[in-house]
């Protein structure tokens, strides 16, 4: 039944990329990945805490967080923030991305 409702070409490249990413994480070790992301996430949270008018979403306890930090800078368009950070070599995603 599911094939009847699917249209277009399956995302074979995306599936292969996901498989490669899973192999990389398994080879590196989840504990090593977590140990690497924890100080980076903490550093980001410290920087964001020092900037006024920023709302950081999610738990403040760093042990309860993952490596993704969602935030909103009051009265500034998310795409403008994304452009400014991109020009400084910081990769972010701006906007709703299907999660409105």
C-alpha positions in Angstrom: 0.0 0.0 0.0 2.7 2.5 0.9 4.2 2.3 -2.6 0.9 3.3 -4.1 1.0 6.6 -2.2 4.7 7.5 -2.8 5.6 9.7 -5.7 8.8 10.6 -7.4 12.2 9.0 -7.0 13.2 7.8 -3.5 16.0 9.8 -1.8 18.6 7.1 -2.4 21.5 9.6 -1.9 19.9 10.7 1.4 19.6 7.1 2.6 23.2 6.4 1.6 24.3 9.5 3.5 22.4 8.6 6.6 23.9 5.1 6.5 27.4 6.6 6.2 26.7 9.0 9.1 25.5 6.1 11.3 28.6 4.1 10.4 30.8 7.1 11.3 29.1 7.6 14.6 29.2 3.9 15.4 32.9 3.8 14.5 33.8 6.9 16.5 31.7 5.9 19.5 28.7 7.7 20.9 30.5 8.5 24.1 33.3 10.2 22.2 30.8 12.2 20.2 29.0 13.3 23.4 32.3 14.2 25.1 33.2 16.4 22.1 29.9 18.2 21.9 29.4 18.9 25.6 32.0 21.6 26.0 31.0 23.1 22.6 27.4 23.3 23.7 28.4 24.7 27.0 30.5 27.4 25.4 27.6 28.4 23.1 25.2 28.6 26.0 27.7 30.8 27.9 28.0 33.1 24.9 24.2 33.3 24.4 23.7 34.0 28.1 26.0 37.1 27.6 23.8 38.5 24.8 20.7 40.5 25.7 17.3 39.7 24.4 18.0 36.1 23.5 15.6 33.3 24.3 17.3 29.9 24.5 14.8 27.0 24.2 15.3 23.6 26.0 16.8 22.5 29.3 19.4 24.7 30.9 21.0 21.7 32.5 23.8 20.9 30.1 23.8 17.2 30.9 20.1 17.1 29.7 20.9 18.8 26.4 22.0 17.5 23.0 24.4 19.3 20.7 21.6 21.4 19.1 20.7 24.7 20.6 17.5 26.6 19.5 17.4 30.3 20.2 15.6 33.4 19.2 17.0 36.9 19.1 14.1 39.3 20.0 13.0 41.6 17.2 15.5 40.3 14.7 14.5 38.1 11.8 15.9 34.6 12.0 17.1 34.7 8.5 19.0 37.9 9.1 20.7 36.3 12.2 21.5 33.2 10.0 23.1 35.4 7.3 25.2 37.3 9.8 26.4 34.1 11.5 27.1 32.5 8.1 29.3 35.3 7.1 31.3 34.6 10.3 31.7 30.9 9.4 29.0 29.7 11.8 26.5 27.3 10.4 22.9 27.6 11.6 19.4 26.8 10.4 17.0 29.7 10.4 13.2 29.5 10.3 10.5 27.0 11.1 11.6 24.0 8.9 8.3 22.3 9.0 7.9 22.7 12.8 5.7 25.8 13.0 
